[in-house]
Amino acid sequence: MSKIDDIRKHYVPRITPDRANHDVLDWAGPDTQAARFEVLLRRVDLAGRSLLDVGCGLGDLAGLLRRRNIPVRYTGVDVVEEMLARARQANPNERFLRADMFHDDAADDPLGGETFDVVYCSGALNLNLGNNLEFLETALPRLLRATRDVLMVNFLRARDAARDPTYFYYRPADVLSVLHTLLDENRVEIIEDYLPNDFTVLCRIGGK
Ligand SMILES: C[S@@+](CC[C@H](N)C(=O)[O-])C[C@H]1O[C@@H](n2cnc3c(N)ncnc32)[C@H](O)[C@@H]1O
C-alpha cells in the first residue's frame, strides 16, 4: 500500500457530517489546532502576500484569515479530495488544489513550479508512515522549493510520555539536522512556547 493510501485510510473514515472539524483532522481539540495557527499569525506578517497552506484539511486556516480580515492570497493543498470538498464548501472564494506535496519528482510538481511568499504546513507530517525521519529529507526540500520568503512547519514532539504508534513524534534536533544541510543555521528558528507536545520550525529564506 502506498503512503497516500495510508493517509487516506486514516482520514477518510473520519470525514463524517457529525464530527467537528478538529476531530476529523485528528487534533486533540479546537484550541490546539488554533494554537498552531496563532504561531503563524503571531510571527509572520501575511498582509498582501501569497500563502500556501500544505495539508490544509478542511480549510480552517482560510476561514480564520477571512474572519480576521487578513488580506492574503491563500492557496490550500491536500492529498485527500474529500477534505477539499468540505474546505471548498466552507470557503467558496478560496483556491484549493489536490496535490501530494511531498512528491519528490520536481517534473511532476502539481503546483507547476509555482512559488509562494509564505509556505505553512500544520500537521501534515503527523502520521507514523514508517519512514518519517528519512522522509524529512524529501519533504523539507520540497517545501523549500515552493517557498520564496518564509517556511513554517510544525511537528508533534517526542517526549518520554506514552506515545500513540499512529503518530510520529520528532525531536527538534532531528529536524534541524536536515534543515542545516539545506539552509544557513541563522535562517532557522525553533518555536516551542505554545503547546507542550509540539514545536514549529520557522525558516526565513528571503534575501538568500
Ligand atoms: C492533522 S491534518 C491538519 C489539517 C490543517 N493543516 C489544520 O490544521 O486544520 C493533516 C492534513 O495533511 C494532509 N496531508 C498529509 N499528507 C499530505 C501530503 N503528502 N500532501 C498534501 N496533504 C497531505 C492530510 O490529508 C490532512 O488533511
The ligand as a Gaussian input file, in Angstrom:
#p B3LYP/6-31G(d) Opt

LIG

0 1
 C       -3.694000      16.944000      11.007000
 S       -4.431000      17.419000       9.459000
 C       -4.209000      19.193000       9.576000
 C       -5.083000      20.000000       8.648000
 C       -4.873000      21.515000       8.693000
 N       -3.480000      21.863000       8.433000
 C       -5.326000      22.098000      10.017000
 O       -4.500000      22.260000      10.916000
 O       -6.527000      22.372000      10.144000
 C       -3.190000      16.952000       8.265000
 C       -3.621000      17.102000       6.815000
 O       -2.480000      16.893000       5.977000
 C       -2.883000      16.217000       4.807000
 N       -1.711000      15.580000       4.175000
 C       -0.982000      14.551000       4.658000
 N       -0.007000      14.229000       3.793000
 C       -0.119000      15.072000       2.728000
 C        0.597000      15.225000       1.501000
 N        1.587000      14.404000       1.182000
 N        0.238000      16.222000       0.642000
 C       -0.824000      17.020000       0.963000
 N       -1.546000      16.903000       2.095000
 C       -1.196000      15.948000       2.976000
 C       -3.949000      15.237000       5.326000
 O       -4.786000      14.782000       4.297000
 C       -4.670000      16.097000       6.364000
 O       -5.757000      16.791000       5.780000

